[in-house]
Amino acid sequence: MEPITILYAVLFLLIAWLVYKKLFSKGTDYTDIKSVMAEVEVYIAYGLTKYALNLLEKALEYNPDNSELINKLNEVKSKNI
């Protein structure tokens, strides 16, 4: 299997998971850092940096000292200039 096919499969699964999560959950759990980071990566992969920034900023309201979120926010901001 070619690497690009695997990449598309992974992206499809991430999107399917996000859609499922949005449809059947009560909303984003901003305290679940792994979930937030996965959603951010999907937004970035599709060029939706505005949504990634908003999600990171909202997650930081609930986790203000989380270095992983802070670093990712700075990374996205620096690429979005």
mmCIF file as gemmi writes it, N, C-alpha and C atoms, coordinates in Angstrom:
data_model
loop_
_atom_site.group_PDB
_atom_site.id
_atom_site.type_symbol
_atom_site.label_atom_id
_atom_site.label_alt_id
_atom_site.label_comp_id
_atom_site.label_asym_id
_atom_site.label_entity_id
_atom_site.label_seq_id
_atom_site.pdbx_PDB_ins_code
_atom_site.Cartn_x
_atom_site.Cartn_y
_atom_site.Cartn_z
_atom_site.occupancy
_atom_site.B_iso_or_equiv
_atom_site.pdbx_formal_charge
_atom_site.auth_seq_id
_atom_site.auth_asym_id
_atom_site.pdbx_PDB_model_num
ATOM 1 N N . MET Axp A 1 ? 0.85 -1.172 0 1 0 ? 1 A 1
ATOM 2 C CA . MET Axp A 1 ? 0 0 0 1 0 ? 1 A 1
ATOM 3 C C . MET Axp A 1 ? 0.902 1.243 0 1 0 ? 1 A 1
ATOM 4 N N . GLU Axp A 2 ? 0.549 2.215 -0.802 1 0 ? 2 A 1
ATOM 5 C CA . GLU Axp A 2 ? 1.36 3.424 -0.923 1 0 ? 2 A 1
ATOM 6 C C . GLU Axp A 2 ? 1.154 4.339 0.283 1 0 ? 2 A 1
ATOM 7 N N . PRO Axp A 3 ? 2.189 5.097 0.646 1 0 ? 3 A 1
ATOM 8 C CA . PRO Axp A 3 ? 2.098 5.972 1.821 1 0 ? 3 A 1
ATOM 9 C C . PRO Axp A 3 ? 0.963 6.986 1.734 1 0 ? 3 A 1
ATOM 10 N N . ILE Axp A 4 ? 0.699 7.507 0.553 1 0 ? 4 A 1
ATOM 11 C CA . ILE Axp A 4 ? -0.377 8.507 0.429 1 0 ? 4 A 1
ATOM 12 C C . ILE Axp A 4 ? -1.734 7.88 0.7 1 0 ? 4 A 1
ATOM 13 N N . THR Axp A 5 ? -1.894 6.63 0.321 1 0 ? 5 A 1
ATOM 14 C CA . THR Axp A 5 ? -3.146 5.917 0.579 1 0 ? 5 A 1
ATOM 15 C C . THR Axp A 5 ? -3.334 5.724 2.076 1 0 ? 5 A 1
ATOM 16 N N . ILE Axp A 6 ? -2.258 5.403 2.76 1 0 ? 6 A 1
ATOM 17 C CA . ILE Axp A 6 ? -2.327 5.235 4.209 1 0 ? 6 A 1
ATOM 18 C C . ILE Axp A 6 ? -2.66 6.563 4.875 1 0 ? 6 A 1
ATOM 19 N N . LEU Axp A 7 ? -2.058 7.648 4.39 1 0 ? 7 A 1
ATOM 20 C CA . LEU Axp A 7 ? -2.337 8.97 4.941 1 0 ? 7 A 1
ATOM 21 C C . LEU Axp A 7 ? -3.817 9.324 4.771 1 0 ? 7 A 1
ATOM 22 N N . TYR Axp A 8 ? -4.359 9.084 3.587 1 0 ? 8 A 1
ATOM 23 C CA . TYR Axp A 8 ? -5.776 9.368 3.355 1 0 ? 8 A 1
ATOM 24 C C . TYR Axp A 8 ? -6.667 8.511 4.244 1 0 ? 8 A 1
ATOM 25 N N . ALA Axp A 9 ? -6.292 7.269 4.458 1 0 ? 9 A 1
ATOM 26 C CA . ALA Axp A 9 ? -7.07 6.387 5.326 1 0 ? 9 A 1
ATOM 27 C C . ALA Axp A 9 ? -7.064 6.896 6.764 1 0 ? 9 A 1
ATOM 28 N N . VAL Axp A 10 ? -5.903 7.321 7.229 1 0 ? 10 A 1
ATOM 29 C CA . VAL Axp A 10 ? -5.796 7.848 8.59 1 0 ? 10 A 1
ATOM 30 C C . VAL Axp A 10 ? -6.614 9.129 8.733 1 0 ? 10 A 1
ATOM 31 N N . LEU Axp A 11 ? -6.512 10.015 7.763 1 0 ? 11 A 1
ATOM 32 C CA . LEU Axp A 11 ? -7.295 11.256 7.812 1 0 ? 11 A 1
ATOM 33 C C . LEU Axp A 11 ? -8.792 10.966 7.788 1 0 ? 11 A 1
ATOM 34 N N . PHE Axp A 12 ? -9.197 9.995 6.965 1 0 ? 12 A 1
ATOM 35 C CA . PHE Axp A 12 ? -10.61 9.625 6.91 1 0 ? 12 A 1
ATOM 36 C C . PHE Axp A 12 ? -11.082 9.114 8.266 1 0 ? 12 A 1
ATOM 37 N N . LEU Axp A 13 ? -10.273 8.268 8.896 1 0 ? 13 A 1
ATOM 38 C CA . LEU Axp A 13 ? -10.654 7.731 10.204 1 0 ? 13 A 1
ATOM 39 C C . LEU Axp A 13 ? -10.726 8.826 11.258 1 0 ? 13 A 1
ATOM 40 N N . LEU Axp A 14 ? -9.799 9.772 11.219 1 0 ? 14 A 1
ATOM 41 C CA . LEU Axp A 14 ? -9.842 10.89 12.167 1 0 ? 14 A 1
ATOM 42 C C . LEU Axp A 14 ? -11.091 11.741 11.974 1 0 ? 14 A 1
ATOM 43 N N . ILE Axp A 15 ? -11.424 12.006 10.732 1 0 ? 15 A 1
ATOM 44 C CA . ILE Axp A 15 ? -12.622 12.804 10.45 1 0 ? 15 A 1
ATOM 45 C C . ILE Axp A 15 ? -13.875 12.049 10.87 1 0 ? 15 A 1
ATOM 46 N N . ALA Axp A 16 ? -13.923 10.752 10.571 1 0 ? 16 A 1
ATOM 47 C CA . ALA Axp A 16 ? -15.075 9.942 10.965 1 0 ? 16 A 1
ATOM 48 C C . ALA Axp A 16 ? -15.228 9.944 12.488 1 0 ? 16 A 1
ATOM 49 N N . TRP Axp A 17 ? -14.103 9.841 13.194 1 0 ? 17 A 1
ATOM 50 C CA . TRP Axp A 17 ? -14.139 9.863 14.652 1 0 ? 17 A 1
ATOM 51 C C . TRP Axp A 17 ? -14.649 11.206 15.165 1 0 ? 17 A 1
ATOM 52 N N . LEU Axp A 18 ? -14.176 12.296 14.555 1 0 ? 18 A 1
ATOM 53 C CA . LEU Axp A 18 ? -14.623 13.628 14.982 1 0 ? 18 A 1
ATOM 54 C C . LEU Axp A 18 ? -16.109 13.828 14.727 1 0 ? 18 A 1
ATOM 55 N N . VAL Axp A 19 ? -16.573 13.372 13.575 1 0 ? 19 A 1
ATOM 56 C CA . VAL Axp A 19 ? -18.001 13.491 13.254 1 0 ? 19 A 1
ATOM 57 C C . VAL Axp A 19 ? -18.817 12.68 14.253 1 0 ? 19 A 1
ATOM 58 N N . TYR Axp A 20 ? -18.393 11.462 14.515 1 0 ? 20 A 1
ATOM 59 C CA . TYR Axp A 20 ? -19.086 10.623 15.494 1 0 ? 20 A 1
ATOM 60 C C . TYR Axp A 20 ? -19.118 11.311 16.855 1 0 ? 20 A 1
ATOM 61 N N . LYS Axp A 21 ? -17.977 11.845 17.253 1 0 ? 21 A 1
ATOM 62 C CA . LYS Axp A 21 ? -17.879 12.514 18.54 1 0 ? 21 A 1
ATOM 63 C C . LYS Axp A 21 ? -18.822 13.714 18.609 1 0 ? 21 A 1
ATOM 64 N N . LYS Axp A 22 ? -18.876 14.493 17.536 1 0 ? 22 A 1
ATOM 65 C CA . LYS Axp A 22 ? -19.742 15.673 17.518 1 0 ? 22 A 1
ATOM 66 C C . LYS Axp A 22 ? -21.217 15.282 17.553 1 0 ? 22 A 1
ATOM 67 N N . LEU Axp A 23 ? -21.575 14.203 16.872 1 0 ? 23 A 1
ATOM 68 C CA . LEU Axp A 23 ? -22.973 13.795 16.795 1 0 ? 23 A 1
ATOM 69 C C . LEU Axp A 23 ? -23.474 13.136 18.077 1 0 ? 23 A 1
ATOM 70 N N . PHE Axp A 24 ? -22.614 12.376 18.728 1 0 ? 24 A 1
ATOM 71 C CA . PHE Axp A 24 ? -23.076 11.554 19.835 1 0 ? 24 A 1
ATOM 72 C C . PHE Axp A 24 ? -22.503 11.934 21.202 1 0 ? 24 A 1
ATOM 73 N N . SER Axp A 25 ? -21.848 13.056 21.274 1 0 ? 25 A 1
ATOM 74 C CA . SER Axp A 25 ? -21.345 13.483 22.579 1 0 ? 25 A 1
ATOM 75 C C . SER Axp A 25 ? -22.006 14.797 22.958 1 0 ? 25 A 1
ATOM 76 N N . LYS Axp A 26 ? -21.791 15.18 24.178 1 0 ? 26 A 1
ATOM 77 C CA . LYS Axp A 26 ? -22.385 16.42 24.684 1 0 ? 26 A 1
ATOM 78 C C . LYS Axp A 26 ? -21.594 17.647 24.277 1 0 ? 26 A 1
ATOM 79 N N . GLY Axp A 27 ? -20.489 17.454 23.592 1 0 ? 27 A 1
ATOM 80 C CA . GLY Axp A 27 ? -19.638 18.558 23.183 1 0 ? 27 A 1
ATOM 81 C C . GLY Axp A 27 ? -18.187 18.205 23.389 1 0 ? 27 A 1
ATOM 82 N N . THR Axp A 28 ? -17.34 19.128 23.061 1 0 ? 28 A 1
ATOM 83 C CA . THR Axp A 28 ? -15.911 18.9 23.206 1 0 ? 28 A 1
ATOM 84 C C . THR Axp A 28 ? -15.532 18.896 24.677 1 0 ? 28 A 1
ATOM 85 N N . ASP Axp A 29 ? -14.778 17.901 25.059 1 0 ? 29 A 1
ATOM 86 C CA . ASP Axp A 29 ? -14.243 17.835 26.418 1 0 ? 29 A 1
ATOM 87 C C . ASP Axp A 29 ? -12.871 18.505 26.387 1 0 ? 29 A 1
ATOM 88 N N . TYR Axp A 30 ? -12.825 19.746 26.777 1 0 ? 30 A 1
ATOM 89 C CA . TYR Axp A 30 ? -11.603 20.53 26.682 1 0 ? 30 A 1
ATOM 90 C C . TYR Axp A 30 ? -10.533 20.069 27.675 1 0 ? 30 A 1
ATOM 91 N N . THR Axp A 31 ? -10.9 19.208 28.609 1 0 ? 31 A 1
ATOM 92 C CA . THR Axp A 31 ? -9.92 18.685 29.552 1 0 ? 31 A 1
ATOM 93 C C . THR Axp A 31 ? -9.231 17.429 29.023 1 0 ? 31 A 1
ATOM 94 N N . ASP Axp A 32 ? -9.77 16.849 27.949 1 0 ? 32 A 1
ATOM 95 C CA . ASP Axp A 32 ? -9.167 15.661 27.328 1 0 ? 32 A 1
ATOM 96 C C . ASP Axp A 32 ? -8.15 16.133 26.287 1 0 ? 32 A 1
ATOM 97 N N . ILE Axp A 33 ? -6.91 16.278 26.721 1 0 ? 33 A 1
ATOM 98 C CA . ILE Axp A 33 ? -5.86 16.882 25.892 1 0 ? 33 A 1
ATOM 99 C C . ILE Axp A 33 ? -5.61 16.07 24.625 1 0 ? 33 A 1
ATOM 100 N N . LYS Axp A 34 ? -5.591 14.756 24.737 1 0 ? 34 A 1
ATOM 101 C CA . LYS Axp A 34 ? -5.345 13.92 23.557 1 0 ? 34 A 1
ATOM 102 C C . LYS Axp A 34 ? -6.432 14.134 22.503 1 0 ? 34 A 1
ATOM 103 N N . SER Axp A 35 ? -7.653 14.228 22.942 1 0 ? 35 A 1
ATOM 104 C CA . SER Axp A 35 ? -8.77 14.457 22.021 1 0 ? 35 A 1
ATOM 105 C C . SER Axp A 35 ? -8.67 15.834 21.366 1 0 ? 35 A 1
ATOM 106 N N . VAL Axp A 36 ? -8.348 16.825 22.165 1 0 ? 36 A 1
ATOM 107 C CA . VAL Axp A 36 ? -8.198 18.186 21.639 1 0 ? 36 A 1
ATOM 108 C C . VAL Axp A 36 ? -7.075 18.229 20.601 1 0 ? 36 A 1
ATOM 109 N N . MET Axp A 37 ? -5.947 17.612 20.931 1 0 ? 37 A 1
ATOM 110 C CA . MET Axp A 37 ? -4.802 17.63 20.016 1 0 ? 37 A 1
ATOM 111 C C . MET Axp A 37 ? -5.116 16.889 18.718 1 0 ? 37 A 1
ATOM 112 N N . ALA Axp A 38 ? -5.86 15.794 18.8 1 0 ? 38 A 1
ATOM 113 C CA . ALA Axp A 38 ? -6.245 15.058 17.588 1 0 ? 38 A 1
ATOM 114 C C . ALA Axp A 38 ? -7.137 15.921 16.702 1 0 ? 38 A 1
ATOM 115 N N . GLU Axp A 39 ? -8.076 16.612 17.318 1 0 ? 39 A 1
ATOM 116 C CA . GLU Axp A 39 ? -8.971 17.489 16.562 1 0 ? 39 A 1
ATOM 117 C C . GLU Axp A 39 ? -8.194 18.644 15.938 1 0 ? 39 A 1
ATOM 118 N N . VAL Axp A 40 ? -7.262 19.193 16.663 1 0 ? 40 A 1
ATOM 119 C CA . VAL Axp A 40 ? -6.418 20.275 16.145 1 0 ? 40 A 1
ATOM 120 C C . VAL Axp A 40 ? -5.635 19.794 14.925 1 0 ? 40 A 1
ATOM 121 N N . GLU Axp A 41 ? -5.073 18.603 14.994 1 0 ? 41 A 1
ATOM 122 C CA . GLU Axp A 41 ? -4.297 18.058 13.87 1 0 ? 41 A 1
ATOM 123 C C . GLU Axp A 41 ? -5.156 17.89 12.622 1 0 ? 41 A 1
ATOM 124 N N . VAL Axp A 42 ? -6.387 17.486 12.799 1 0 ? 42 A 1
ATOM 125 C CA . VAL Axp A 42 ? -7.288 17.352 11.648 1 0 ? 42 A 1
ATOM 126 C C . VAL Axp A 42 ? -7.558 18.721 11.038 1 0 ? 42 A 1
ATOM 127 N N . TYR Axp A 43 ? -7.842 19.704 11.874 1 0 ? 43 A 1
ATOM 128 C CA . TYR Axp A 43 ? -8.068 21.056 11.366 1 0 ? 43 A 1
ATOM 129 C C . TYR Axp A 43 ? -6.847 21.56 10.594 1 0 ? 43 A 1
ATOM 130 N N . ILE Axp A 44 ? -5.679 21.337 11.137 1 0 ? 44 A 1
ATOM 131 C CA . ILE Axp A 44 ? -4.448 21.79 10.483 1 0 ? 44 A 1
ATOM 132 C C . ILE Axp A 44 ? -4.255 21.068 9.16 1 0 ? 44 A 1
ATOM 133 N N . ALA Axp A 45 ? -4.516 19.773 9.135 1 0 ? 45 A 1
ATOM 134 C CA . ALA Axp A 45 ? -4.348 18.977 7.911 1 0 ? 45 A 1
ATOM 135 C C . ALA Axp A 45 ? -5.226 19.5 6.778 1 0 ? 45 A 1
ATOM 136 N N . TYR Axp A 46 ? -6.372 20.054 7.124 1 0 ? 46 A 1
ATOM 137 C CA . TYR Axp A 46 ? -7.272 20.592 6.11 1 0 ? 46 A 1
ATOM 138 C C . TYR Axp A 46 ? -7.172 22.103 5.945 1 0 ? 46 A 1
ATOM 139 N N . GLY Axp A 47 ? -6.149 22.692 6.539 1 0 ? 47 A 1
ATOM 140 C CA . GLY Axp A 47 ? -5.928 24.12 6.372 1 0 ? 47 A 1
ATOM 141 C C . GLY Axp A 47 ? -6.887 24.988 7.161 1 0 ? 47 A 1
ATOM 142 N N . LEU Axp A 48 ? -7.53 24.421 8.156 1 0 ? 48 A 1
ATOM 143 C CA . LEU Axp A 48 ? -8.494 25.167 8.957 1 0 ? 48 A 1
ATOM 144 C C . LEU Axp A 48 ? -7.836 25.676 10.237 1 0 ? 48 A 1
ATOM 145 N N . THR Axp A 49 ? -6.808 26.493 10.056 1 0 ? 49 A 1
ATOM 146 C CA . THR Axp A 49 ? -6.027 26.948 11.198 1 0 ? 49 A 1
ATOM 147 C C . THR Axp A 49 ? -6.837 27.832 12.149 1 0 ? 49 A 1
ATOM 148 N N . LYS Axp A 50 ? -7.797 28.556 11.62 1 0 ? 50 A 1
ATOM 149 C CA . LYS Axp A 50 ? -8.643 29.398 12.471 1 0 ? 50 A 1
ATOM 150 C C . LYS Axp A 50 ? -9.38 28.535 13.495 1 0 ? 50 A 1
ATOM 151 N N . TYR Axp A 51 ? -9.912 27.395 13.06 1 0 ? 51 A 1
ATOM 152 C CA . TYR Axp A 51 ? -10.614 26.492 13.961 1 0 ? 51 A 1
ATOM 153 C C . TYR Axp A 51 ? -9.645 25.853 14.957 1 0 ? 51 A 1
ATOM 154 N N . ALA Axp A 52 ? -8.449 25.524 14.479 1 0 ? 52 A 1
ATOM 155 C CA . ALA Axp A 52 ? -7.43 24.945 15.357 1 0 ? 52 A 1
ATOM 156 C C . ALA Axp A 52 ? -7.055 25.945 16.445 1 0 ? 52 A 1
ATOM 157 N N . LEU Axp A 53 ? -6.855 27.194 16.065 1 0 ? 53 A 1
ATOM 158 C CA . LEU Axp A 53 ? -6.514 28.238 17.044 1 0 ? 53 A 1
ATOM 159 C C . LEU Axp A 53 ? -7.63 28.425 18.067 1 0 ? 53 A 1
ATOM 160 N N . ASN Axp A 54 ? -8.863 28.479 17.596 1 0 ? 54 A 1
ATOM 161 C CA . ASN Axp A 54 ? -10.002 28.646 18.51 1 0 ? 54 A 1
ATOM 162 C C . ASN Axp A 54 ? -10.096 27.498 19.499 1 0 ? 54 A 1
ATOM 163 N N . LEU Axp A 55 ? -9.909 26.28 19.006 1 0 ? 55 A 1
ATOM 164 C CA . LEU Axp A 55 ? -9.985 25.11 19.873 1 0 ? 55 A 1
ATOM 165 C C . LEU Axp A 55 ? -8.869 25.125 20.914 1 0 ? 55 A 1
ATOM 166 N N . LEU Axp A 56 ? -7.664 25.454 20.481 1 0 ? 56 A 1
ATOM 167 C CA . LEU Axp A 56 ? -6.54 25.52 21.417 1 0 ? 56 A 1
ATOM 168 C C . LEU Axp A 56 ? -6.76 26.591 22.484 1 0 ? 56 A 1
ATOM 169 N N . GLU Axp A 57 ? -7.253 27.75 22.062 1 0 ? 57 A 1
ATOM 170 C CA . GLU Axp A 57 ? -7.5 28.824 23.024 1 0 ? 57 A 1
ATOM 171 C C . GLU Axp A 57 ? -8.578 28.436 24.032 1 0 ? 57 A 1
ATOM 172 N N . LYS Axp A 58 ? -9.623 27.764 23.55 1 0 ? 58 A 1
ATOM 173 C CA . LYS Axp A 58 ? -10.69 27.318 24.451 1 0 ? 58 A 1
ATOM 174 C C . LYS Axp A 58 ? -10.165 26.257 25.412 1 0 ? 58 A 1
ATOM 175 N N . ALA Axp A 59 ? -9.376 25.317 24.914 1 0 ? 59 A 1
ATOM 176 C CA . ALA Axp A 59 ? -8.815 24.268 25.771 1 0 ? 59 A 1
ATOM 177 C C . ALA Axp A 59 ? -7.885 24.871 26.826 1 0 ? 59 A 1
ATOM 178 N N . LEU Axp A 60 ? -7.18 25.938 26.461 1 0 ? 60 A 1
ATOM 179 C CA . LEU Axp A 60 ? -6.29 26.592 27.421 1 0 ? 60 A 1
ATOM 180 C C . LEU Axp A 60 ? -7.058 27.306 28.535 1 0 ? 60 A 1
ATOM 181 N N . GLU Axp A 61 ? -8.303 27.668 28.285 1 0 ? 61 A 1
ATOM 182 C CA . GLU Axp A 61 ? -9.13 28.243 29.346 1 0 ? 61 A 1
ATOM 183 C C . GLU Axp A 61 ? -9.361 27.214 30.457 1 0 ? 61 A 1
ATOM 184 N N . TYR Axp A 62 ? -9.466 25.947 30.072 1 0 ? 62 A 1
ATOM 185 C CA . TYR Axp A 62 ? -9.692 24.868 31.033 1 0 ? 62 A 1
ATOM 186 C C . TYR Axp A 62 ? -8.387 24.29 31.573 1 0 ? 62 A 1
ATOM 187 N N . ASN Axp A 63 ? -7.307 24.444 30.809 1 0 ? 63 A 1
ATOM 188 C CA . ASN Axp A 63 ? -6.001 23.89 31.175 1 0 ? 63 A 1
ATOM 189 C C . ASN Axp A 63 ? -4.921 24.946 30.97 1 0 ? 63 A 1
ATOM 190 N N . PRO Axp A 64 ? -4.928 26.021 31.736 1 0 ? 64 A 1
ATOM 191 C CA . PRO Axp A 64 ? -4.039 27.158 31.459 1 0 ? 64 A 1
ATOM 192 C C . PRO Axp A 64 ? -2.545 26.867 31.586 1 0 ? 64 A 1
ATOM 193 N N . ASP Axp A 65 ? -2.179 25.826 32.299 1 0 ? 65 A 1
ATOM 194 C CA . ASP Axp A 65 ? -0.757 25.529 32.502 1 0 ? 65 A 1
ATOM 195 C C . ASP Axp A 65 ? -0.253 24.367 31.653 1 0 ? 65 A 1
ATOM 196 N N . ASN Axp A 66 ? -1.068 23.899 30.716 1 0 ? 66 A 1
ATOM 197 C CA . ASN Axp A 66 ? -0.67 22.74 29.918 1 0 ? 66 A 1
ATOM 198 C C . ASN Axp A 66 ? 0.334 23.157 28.847 1 0 ? 66 A 1
ATOM 199 N N . SER Axp A 67 ? 1.564 22.701 28.998 1 0 ? 67 A 1
ATOM 200 C CA . SER Axp A 67 ? 2.635 23.112 28.081 1 0 ? 67 A 1
ATOM 201 C C . SER Axp A 67 ? 2.425 22.569 26.665 1 0 ? 67 A 1
ATOM 202 N N . GLU Axp A 68 ? 1.804 21.4 26.546 1 0 ? 68 A 1
ATOM 203 C CA . GLU Axp A 68 ? 1.549 20.834 25.218 1 0 ? 68 A 1
ATOM 204 C C . GLU Axp A 68 ? 0.602 21.733 24.417 1 0 ? 68 A 1
ATOM 205 N N . LEU Axp A 69 ? -0.449 22.212 25.077 1 0 ? 69 A 1
ATOM 206 C CA . LEU Axp A 69 ? -1.391 23.118 24.416 1 0 ? 69 A 1
ATOM 207 C C . LEU Axp A 69 ? -0.73 24.457 24.086 1 0 ? 69 A 1
ATOM 208 N N . ILE Axp A 70 ? 0.042 24.974 25.016 1 0 ? 70 A 1
ATOM 209 C CA . ILE Axp A 70 ? 0.719 26.259 24.803 1 0 ? 70 A 1
ATOM 210 C C . ILE Axp A 70 ? 1.688 26.166 23.627 1 0 ? 70 A 1
ATOM 211 N N . ASN Axp A 71 ? 2.475 25.094 23.591 1 0 ? 71 A 1
ATOM 212 C CA . ASN Axp A 71 ? 3.437 24.917 22.494 1 0 ? 71 A 1
ATOM 213 C C . ASN Axp A 71 ? 2.742 24.775 21.155 1 0 ? 71 A 1
ATOM 214 N N . LYS Axp A 72 ? 1.639 24.022 21.129 1 0 ? 72 A 1
ATOM 215 C CA . LYS Axp A 72 ? 0.91 23.826 19.869 1 0 ? 72 A 1
ATOM 216 C C . LYS Axp A 72 ? 0.286 25.144 19.412 1 0 ? 72 A 1
ATOM 217 N N . LEU Axp A 73 ? -0.252 25.907 20.345 1 0 ? 73 A 1
ATOM 218 C CA . LEU Axp A 73 ? -0.836 27.203 20.005 1 0 ? 73 A 1
ATOM 219 C C . LEU Axp A 73 ? 0.224 28.118 19.399 1 0 ? 73 A 1
ATOM 220 N N . ASN Axp A 74 ? 1.391 28.175 20.014 1 0 ? 74 A 1
ATOM 221 C CA . ASN Axp A 74 ? 2.477 29.007 19.487 1 0 ? 74 A 1
ATOM 222 C C . ASN Axp A 74 ? 2.93 28.525 18.113 1 0 ? 74 A 1
ATOM 223 N N . GLU Axp A 75 ? 2.98 27.209 17.934 1 0 ? 75 A 1
ATOM 224 C CA . GLU Axp A 75 ? 3.372 26.634 16.643 1 0 ? 75 A 1
ATOM 225 C C . GLU Axp A 75 ? 2.373 27.009 15.547 1 0 ? 75 A 1
ATOM 226 N N . VAL Axp A 76 ? 1.093 26.869 15.844 1 0 ? 76 A 1
ATOM 227 C CA . VAL Axp A 76 ? 0.051 27.188 14.852 1 0 ? 76 A 1
ATOM 228 C C . VAL Axp A 76 ? 0.054 28.676 14.546 1 0 ? 76 A 1
ATOM 229 N N . LYS Axp A 77 ? 0.209 29.495 15.578 1 0 ? 77 A 1
ATOM 230 C CA . LYS Axp A 77 ? 0.249 30.945 15.366 1 0 ? 77 A 1
ATOM 231 C C . LYS Axp A 77 ? 1.43 31.34 14.501 1 0 ? 77 A 1
ATOM 232 N N . SER Axp A 78 ? 2.569 30.736 14.731 1 0 ? 78 A 1
ATOM 233 C CA . SER Axp A 78 ? 3.766 31.099 13.953 1 0 ? 78 A 1
ATOM 234 C C . SER Axp A 78 ? 3.633 30.687 12.488 1 0 ? 78 A 1
ATOM 235 N N . LYS Axp A 79 ? 2.925 29.627 12.206 1 0 ? 79 A 1
ATOM 236 C CA . LYS Axp A 79 ? 2.724 29.175 10.829 1 0 ? 79 A 1
ATOM 237 C C . LYS Axp A 79 ? 1.59 29.939 10.155 1 0 ? 79 A 1
ATOM 238 N N . ASN Axp A 80 ? 0.755 30.579 10.947 1 0 ? 80 A 1
ATOM 239 C CA . ASN Axp A 80 ? -0.424 31.26 10.417 1 0 ? 80 A 1
ATOM 240 C C . ASN Axp A 80 ? -0.163 32.734 10.11 1 0 ? 80 A 1
ATOM 241 N N . ILE Axp A 81 ? 1.034 33.214 10.358 1 0 ? 81 A 1
ATOM 242 C CA . ILE Axp A 81 ? 1.365 34.642 10.152 1 0 ? 81 A 1
ATOM 243 C C . ILE Axp A 81 ? 1.41 34.973 8.684 1 0 ? 81 A 1
